[in-house]
Amino acid sequence: MSQEIDILSRITTDFAALREAEKKVAELIFADIEFVTEASIGDIAQRAGVSDASVTRFARAIGCTNVRDLKTRLTRALAAGRRFIQEATPEDSSSVVYDIATQTLALNRDLLAQADVAGAVEQLDKARQILVFGAGGGSSILCQEFQFRLVRLGYAICAYPQALLPRMVASTLEPNDVVVVLSVTGYTPEMVESAQIARQYGAKVIAITALNSPLADTSDIVLPITSRETDFIYHPSASRYAMLAVIDVLALELAMRHRERSRTKLRRLKLSLDDHRGGDNRQPLGD
């Protein structure tokens, strides 16, 4: 499936090759994109200080069929959010990392307190096998993190940080299997469809995702996460902190559910790592 190029990127790339009058239209777009999406050709021309014909020539010069097509593409660009078009208020790019992490964890602590964590732990503990699905940046990494947390406790768990493989694996599951699906938005089609297939074959689905999303509606148990994304787009998404916190809560609850077994496995893991790398006895377990 082909995807239409971002019109603002096209204007930036082609700017040097435009005529002087056409450049004025481009400058107006970057100065006030909302005005251009709503104004008539005459109003655009008047504000840019060019003729109506120059506006039409500009639209064609950047690959649009006509001015209406140009305005449609600009509207799509604007729909992504003004913060991706215009510079936000400058923020301290170092301290804001810690501030946002703290705020996100506090917000999600209250949210998770209302969720069925005990039910999720029960399903995970009695599962024949646990499968973790995730697609995209943060979810792909964190589904592997979930595997690393539980494998050291003796659980049969496997992560599938891909798009197509979860769908394939879901079709092989049994009623005593449990799938954990990670998705910040809950709208990623591959994750929603994989969860639906898993449930069709009787597997339980636990979703770490947004409430009232398609994935949440598909799952047996929802462990909700949320994040307040700011206009400071250069900061990586804070949703990772929320998702990681849920994973750590589940790992902790499962470890404490079988304290003696967990202690034994963690001790064996520690001895194996110490023999391999040396160092003091306070090093992390494989991190």
Sequence and secondary structure as in RCSB ss.txt:
>XXXX:A:sequence
MSQEIDILSRITTDFAALREAEKKVAELIFADIEFVTEASIGDIAQRAGVSDASVTRFARAIGCTNVRDLKTRLT
RALAAGRRFIQEATPEDSSSVVYDIATQTLALNRDLLAQADVAGAVEQLDKARQILVFGAGGGSSILCQEFQFRL
VRLGYAICAYPQALLPRMVASTLEPNDVVVVLSVTGYTPEMVESAQIARQYGAKVIAITALNSPLADTSDIVLPI
TSRETDFIYHPSASRYAMLAVIDVLALELAMRHRERSRTKLRRLKLSLDDHRGGDNRQPLGD
>XXXX:A:secstr
      HHHHHHHHGGGS HHHHHHHHHHHH HHHHHHS HHHHHHHHTS HHHHHHHHHHTT SSHHHHHHHHH
HHHHT GGGTS      TTHHHHHHHHHHHHHHHHHHHTS HHHHHHHHHT S EEEEE SHHHHHHHHHHHHHH
HTTT  EEEE SSSHHHHHHTT  TT EEEEEESSS  HHHHHHHHHHHHTT EEEEEE TTSHHHHH SEEEE 
     S TTS  THHHHHHHHHHHHHHHHHHHTHHHHHHHHHHHHHHHHHHH   TTS S  
